[in-house]
Amino acid sequence: MSDNNHLTIALSKGRIFDETLPLLAAAGITPAEEPGSSRKLIIGTNLPNIRLVIVRATDVPTYVQYGAADFGIAGKDVLTEHGGDGLYQPLDLQIAKCRMMVAVQKGFDYTAASQPGRRLRVATKYPDIAAEHFAGKGVHVDIIKLYGSMELAPLVGLSDAIVDLVSTGGTLKANNLEAVEHIADISSRLVVNKAALKVKYALLQPIIDAFAGAVGAEA
């Protein structure tokens, strides 16, 4: 479906997909199926020339960068780790909002442990973001890359701290952890393949404009 009359949108399941639905609706696009209840990885829409591909959130920028999708929606966290090469990022969609935070086990003296020149072990899915943050503080860090269950790492002595996304803080609290430092506010961005924007401008630009209008109406 690489011809110039068709568009492919890369989305991930869950919160980003759910919060994207009103934006798609503003552009006149309705998914034919709900990915949470379907095993399909390619989902049609009410428009015969537009389809969705359902991928892992961390893979959205890669699919768009290499042109397997014309555009997609990805969190700022994922885009920062990815680097954004080959991507046009025209819109902060203001959806899937959360915060990138440092968290530790309650009772851990983070203030003392994070002084310049000290060394910390940090578990995270976001090694580049974590490394940059601590480098800016002059703290030496050993980064331990994990893919899930971050909260477990400090509890079993794998790390002193974690760097992770925090939405409500409920998971931290349930595991006797607390957020101790704010790194960045995170929301999801529209990302567009640069070549597709040129070749398929007439198809893409009205959708980008509709998304922009919907975001502006919410603001």
C-alpha positions, 0 to 999 in steps of 0.5 A: 500500500505504498502508492500515493493515494493511500495512507498508513497510520502507525498507532500503539494499543492502549491509552494513546490509541484511545485518546487518538480516536477523537482526533481521528474522528475530527479528520473523518477517520473511524477504525473498522475494529477496536485493536483491544478486541482484535488480533489484527495488526492491520486495521481498515477504516471507514475510508478505503485509502486509509489504514492503521498498523498496530505496533509497539509504542517504541516502534512507531518512530521506526515504522514512520522513519522508514516509510512503512507508515506515512505518519503515526503518534508517539510519546515524547519519551519514545521520540527522545530515545529514538532521536527523531531522525527522518521525522517531521513533528508538526504537532504536540497532540496534548494526549497521553500526558504524564511525567518522566520522574526519578523514583526511589524506595521510601526512606532512601536518602536521594538528596545525599545520593544524588550529589555531584560526584556520587554514583547511582545505579538507575534502572530504566527503559529510557537510558538516554533520557536518564543518562542525560539527566544525571550528567547534567547534575554531575552524578555518575550513573550505572544504567540498567536497561529494563523493559518492564516492572521498573518498580521491582528494581529498587525493592530487590537491590538491583538499582538505587533509583528508577527513571520512569513515566508516572501518571497517577503515582498509584503504582509507585505508592503500591510498591513503597516507592516515591517520586523524588525528581521531575525530569520532563513533562511527556505527551504524545506527538504527531510524527510524519515521514518527511518523504510522504509529506512531500509526495502525499501532501494533499492527503496528509495536510488536511488530516494534520490540519484537522488534528491541529484544530481538534487540539486547539479546541481542547486547549 
